[in-house]
Amino acid sequence: MNIRSIAKESGLSVATVSRVLNNESGVSDEARQKALKVIERSGYKPRNYSQRRGTRIAIVVEAGAPSFDSFYSLVFTGISRYAWECGFEATLVYYSPDHERNSGGELVDLLRKKRCNGAVLIAPISESEGQNLIDARIPSVLVAHRLSLDGIGYIDCNNFQGASDLTEYLLHLGHRKIGYLCGNLENGNNSDRLNGYLKAMESVGVEVDDGWMIEHHPTDVTEQAGYDQALFLLERYPDITAIFANNDSMAYGAVTACMETGLRVPEDISVVGYDDYLSSRYYNPSLTTMRQPLMEMGASAARWVDEKLKNKISDLPHRVFRGELIVRKSCALPRADS
């Protein structure tokens, strides 16, 4: 039996059967199942089958993002480990939504140029971009972003609840003057974290001074952003007793800023981060933070795409976890003069 015989018996075109044999996107589930049944029944294996291109999943990152920041590296690790264990290729793809729109290109075109069957998206996409992926039959899962489309999967943590829990921990210690170092608030998760902080402060009757919330100052090194924002905060509000940094990297920079201004952490000021990077346990002082299972999230996203390509699942999941408060040594009771 050859590819033409399979096409005739299954009632499909030769091109469709070829896509199925090469595990390519652009084939309906029904058509794929028809072809696979005939292939399995006949025991057909094309020549050089082992050398044919298998699954290639894109790891899509927004161009200009700090792609090898600890956040990304943990997600990458989860994806690449799963890919290695399951014998498929994962390739990094940079995507600039504004550039693609201005040039008339689309994410789908970029993935096809890279010969990718599916995608794990560590970058926000629009609803129209998501619909294009669905129409092109490219299974795609968002990590740490969400899109309300049935054909696009996502895996995320509840950032609002996580930030609220972390702020409540500081309030429980007795802190009331808590500064907040913002991330880019155009990112919905960063906005959720700020709102979680505000909600927790409001719940105990603390009136937050607008000056306690320091807007994001992007830098090439995320630690530098935390350092700059913390210095700005401490210069204007020296009576602050705790700092909530939007992520662990910014918290590292904030700790350095505190020490350079003569404040001991945690004796004079407490500092918390978010995400629980691998280095946070070994930082001095070890960092109190909110853990997101980033490595596991990356692996799950890759697995869902892989299983969708293999028709092991019919729908890509939508899953949201609650973060885990990790208490370490960067926090203490407010200093006596506060």
Secondary structure, DSSP 8 states (H G I E B T S, - for coil): --HHHHHHHHT--HHHHHHHHTT-SS--HHHHHHHHHHHHHHT---TTGGGS---EEEEEEETTS-TTSHHHHHHHHHHHHHHHHHT-EEEEEEE-HHHHHHHT--HHHHHHHTT-SEEEE-S---HHHHHHHHHTT--EEEES-----TTSEEEEE-HHHHHHHHHHHHHHHT---EEEE---TTSHHHHHHHHHHHHHHHHTT----GGGEE-----SSHHHHHHHHHHHHHHH-TT--EEEESSHHHHHHHHHHHHHTT--TTTT-EEE-SB--GGGGTSSS--BEEE--HHHHHHHHHHHHHHHHTTS-SS--EEEE--EEE--SS--S--TT-
